[in-house]
């Protein structure tokens, strides 16, 4: 997998998690543990994206 396709996939997963978080927050009986886990995964992806983009900004 090329770096660019990996970044695209991470962005797709980040967006999917964002939508899942929104759905969970709208649910009348929000599962706080599930919500916390989704946010943790989303943050992990965001951190990974930042690390992958970092070399691009150095040029």
Buried (B, 14 or more C-beta within 10 A) or exposed (E): EEEEEEBEEBEEBBEEBBEBBEEBEEEEEEEEEEBEEBBEBBEBBBEBBEEBEEEEEEE
